[in-house]
Amino acid sequence: MSDEIDVRVSLDLDPEAAMGTIQDYDDDTASYVSGAKSAFTEAFTSLRAIHDAKAAVAEDPTLNEAGQLLKVDDYASKRMIAKVYPLWDAASANLNKNVVAWEKEMTKEVVSQASQMVSGEIRVHMKGLKIGERMAAISQAIRDGDSVVASAVLGAPAMLSGLDEEMKAVLLREYHEQFNPALAKRLRAVTAARDLIDGRMGVLKKEVAKAVGTIKIKGNSFEIHGQYSGQITPAQLRAQRDKSNKPFAV
C-alpha cells in the first residue's frame, strides 16, 4: 500500500492491503501469488486513471455533461477490457490450476516405510482399537513425526486398518501437511489468493461504475423506456444517443 492513500478507490482493491489479508503471504509464497498481486495492481492503477480522466474531461468546454460521461465511460471500458479483466481472469485460472494440482499432492497415497511384517502388525493393532482411539492414535503418530507408523496405515488399503476411504483421505491430508509443510503453505496461500480474486470481482465492477459515475437529476425529468429514474447511466445515455442517430444513417 502506498504511503499516500487514494481515498477515491476502495481499500479492498489496494494490492498491498489485499495481499496482507492472505495469512501465508510472505517471501516463501509471494512468487506463487504474484499473478493475483499484478491483477490487483493493474485494477487499482486503472481505477485511479479513470478518476483522473473524469476530472480532466470536466474541464473540456466542448462537451456537455452527457458527452463527458460517455467519454469517461468509453475510456473505462477500453481500459478494463484490454488490461484489467484479462489479468483477473488469467490470475484466477492459474491460481486454480495450482490449487487443483497441489490438492492432489496433498491427498496422494504414501509408501509404507516399514517391512511388510511390521506394517501388517501396525495395521492389525490399529484395527483392534475403537474407532475414536484409532483415529487419535494415527493422528498422534503423524503429529509426532512417526512416519513409520503413519505410512504403515496410510500406505495400504483403508479397510486393513479399520478405516473407511473418507477417514483415510482426512488422515492423508494431515500426513502431507505434517511431512510436506512447504507445499501445504503454498497451497493455503494460492487458495486464499484465488478466493480473493474471485470474491472481489464484484467490488471491482462497483468501483468502475463509481469512478465513471452517472448524471444526477432532480425530480422525474428524464424518461427511459417509460420509466423515470433519479439518475442517468452511461448505458442509458448511449441508448438514447443511438436512437437519435438512426434518422442520420445512410
C-alpha positions in Angstrom: 0.0 0.0 0.0 1.4 3.4 -1.0 2.2 6.0 1.7 -0.4 8.3 0.2 -3.8 6.6 0.3 -6.1 7.4 -2.6 -9.5 7.6 -1.0 -11.2 7.6 -4.4 -10.6 3.8 -4.7 -11.8 1.1 -2.2 -9.0 -0.2 0.1 -10.3 -3.7 -0.8 -8.6 -3.3 -4.2 -5.3 -1.9 -2.9 -2.7 -4.6 -3.9 -0.7 -4.4 -0.6 -3.8 -4.4 1.5 -5.3 -7.3 -0.4 -2.1 -9.4 -0.1 -2.0 -8.6 3.5 -5.2 -10.5 4.1 -3.5 -13.7 2.9 -2.2 -15.3 6.2 0.5 -17.3 4.5 1.8 -14.5 2.2 5.5 -13.9 2.7 8.8 -14.3 0.8 8.2 -18.0 0.5 4.9 -17.8 -1.2 5.0 -14.3 -2.9 6.1 -15.7 -6.3 3.2 -18.2 -6.3 0.5 -15.5 -5.9 2.3 -12.8 -7.9 -0.4 -13.1 -10.6 -3.0 -12.0 -8.1 -1.0 -9.1 -6.9 -0.4 -8.0 -10.5 -4.1 -8.1 -11.2 -4.9 -6.0 -8.1 -2.2 -3.5 -9.0 -3.5 -3.1 -12.5 -7.0 -2.7 -11.3 -6.1 -0.1 -8.7 -3.9 1.8 -11.2 -6.7 1.8 -13.8 -9.4 3.0 -11.3 -7.2 5.9 -10.3 -6.7 6.7 -14.0 -10.4 6.6 -14.6 -10.9 9.1 -11.7 -8.2 11.3 -13.2 -9.8 11.1 -16.7 -13.1 12.1 -15.2 -11.6 15.2 -13.5 -9.8 16.1 -16.7 -12.8 15.8 -19.0 -14.8 18.1 -16.8 -12.5 20.9 -18.0 -13.4 20.3 -21.7 -15.5 23.2 -22.8 -16.6 21.4 -26.0 -18.5 18.7 -24.1 -21.7 18.9 -22.1 -22.2 16.7 -19.0 -23.6 13.9 -21.1 -20.7 14.0 -23.5 -18.2 14.0 -20.7 -19.8 11.0 -19.1 -19.8 9.0 -22.3 -16.2 9.9 -22.9 -15.1 8.7 -19.5 -17.2 5.5 -19.8 -15.6 4.7 -23.2 -12.2 5.1 -21.7 -13.0 3.0 -18.7 -14.5 0.2 -20.8 -11.5 0.1 -23.1 -9.0 0.0 -20.2 -10.9 -2.6 -18.2 -11.5 -4.9 -21.2 -8.0 -4.5 -22.6 -6.0 -4.8 -19.4 -7.8 -5.4 -16.1 -10.4 -8.1 -16.7 -8.0 -10.3 -18.7 -5.4 -10.1 -15.9 -8.1 -11.1 -13.3 -9.3 -14.0 -15.4 -5.8 -15.3 -16.0 -4.9 -14.9 -12.3 -7.9 -16.9 -11.2 -7.4 -19.6 -13.8 -3.6 -20.0 -13.0 -4.2 -20.0 -9.2 -7.0 -22.5 -9.5 -4.7 -24.7 -11.7 -2.2 -24.8 -8.9 -4.9 -25.4 -6.3 -6.2 -28.5 -8.2 -2.7 -29.9 -8.7 -1.5 -29.4 -5.2 -4.7 -30.7 -3.7 -3.9 -34.0 -5.4 -0.4 -33.9 -4.0 -1.8 -33.4 -0.5 -4.1 -36.5 -0.7 -1.9 -38.8 -2.8 -1.0 -42.3 -1.5 2.1 -42.8 0.6 4.6 -45.7 0.6 5.0 -47.8 3.7 8.4 -47.3 5.2 8.4 -50.4 7.4 8.8 -54.0 6.4 5.8 -55.9 5.2 5.6 -57.8 8.5 5.9 -54.7 10.8 3.5 -52.8 8.7 1.0 -55.6 8.9 1.3 -55.8 12.7 0.8 -52.0 13.0 -2.4 -52.2 10.9 -3.7 -55.2 13.0 -3.1 -53.2 16.1 -4.9 -50.1 14.8 -7.8 -52.2 13.6 -8.2 -53.6 17.1 -8.7 -50.2 18.6 -12.1 -48.4 18.9 -12.8 -46.0 16.1 -12.1 -42.9 18.2 -8.9 -44.3 19.7 -7.8 -45.5 16.2 -8.2 -42.0 14.6 -6.5 -40.4 17.6 -3.6 -42.9 17.6 -2.9 -42.3 13.9 -3.2 -38.6 14.2 -0.8 -38.6 17.1 1.7 -40.6 15.2 1.5 -38.0 12.4 1.9 -35.1 14.8 4.9 -36.9 16.4 6.5 -37.2 13.0 6.4 -41.0 13.3 6.3 -41.7 9.5 6.8 -45.5 10.1 3.5 -45.9 11.9 1.7 -43.4 9.8 2.9 -44.7 6.5 2.1 -48.3 7.5 -1.5 -47.4 7.9 -1.8 -44.9 5.0 0.3 -46.9 2.6 -2.3 -49.7 2.5 -6.0 -50.2 1.8 -8.1 -48.3 4.4 -10.0 -51.4 5.5 -6.9 -53.2 6.7 -6.6 -50.7 9.5 -10.3 -50.4 10.2 -10.7 -47.1 8.3 -13.1 -46.1 5.5 -11.9 -44.1 2.5 -13.2 -40.8 3.9 -11.2 -41.3 7.1 -8.1 -42.2 5.2 -8.4 -39.1 3.0 -8.6 -36.9 6.1 -5.5 -38.6 7.6 -3.6 -38.4 4.3 -4.2 -34.7 4.2 -2.9 -34.4 7.8 0.1 -36.6 6.9 1.2 -34.4 4.0 0.7 -31.2 5.9 3.0 -32.6 8.6 5.7 -34.1 6.3 5.5 -31.5 3.5 4.8 -28.2 5.2 6.2 -26.1 2.4 3.7 -27.5 -0.1 0.9 -27.1 2.5 1.8 -23.5 3.0 1.9 -22.8 -0.8 -1.5 -24.4 -1.2 -3.1 -22.3 1.6 -1.6 -19.2 0.0 -2.7 -19.8 -3.6 -6.2 -20.9 -2.4 -6.6 -17.7 -0.4 -5.3 -15.7 -3.4 -7.7 -17.4 -5.8 -10.7 -16.8 -3.4 -9.6 -13.2 -3.1 -9.6 -12.6 -6.8 -12.9 -14.4 -7.3 -14.5 -12.8 -4.3 -13.6 -9.2 -5.1 -14.6 -9.1 -8.7 -17.9 -7.6 -7.6 -16.1 -4.9 -5.7 -14.0 -4.1 -8.8 -17.1 -3.7 -11.0 -18.8 -1.5 -8.4 -15.6 0.7 -8.2 -15.6 1.0 -12.0 -19.2 2.2 -12.0 -18.5 4.6 -9.2 -15.4 6.0 -10.9 -17.3 6.6 -14.2 -20.4 7.9 -12.4 -23.8 9.0 -13.6 -25.7 12.2 -14.1 -27.9 13.0 -11.1 -31.2 14.6 -12.0 -33.9 16.2 -9.9 -37.5 15.0 -9.9 -38.8 12.9 -12.8 -37.5 14.9 -15.6 -35.8 12.1 -17.6 -37.8 9.2 -19.0 -36.2 6.0 -20.2 -38.3 3.2 -21.7 -41.4 4.5 -20.0 -39.8 4.7 -16.5 -38.5 7.6 -14.6 -35.1 7.5 -12.9 -33.2 9.7 -10.5 -30.0 9.3 -12.4 -28.8 8.7 -15.9 -26.3 6.0 -16.5 -23.9 5.8 -19.5 -25.8 2.8 -20.9 -29.0 4.8 -20.9 -27.3 7.8 -22.5 -25.8 5.7 -25.2 -29.2 4.1 -26.0 -30.8 7.5 -26.3 -27.9 8.7 -28.5 -28.1 5.7 -30.8 -31.8 6.1 -31.1 -31.5 9.7 -32.1 -28.8 8.9 -34.6 -31.0 6.4 -36.6 -32.5 9.0 -38.9 -29.0 10.1 -40.0 -27.9 6.5 -41.0 -27.0 6.4 -44.7 
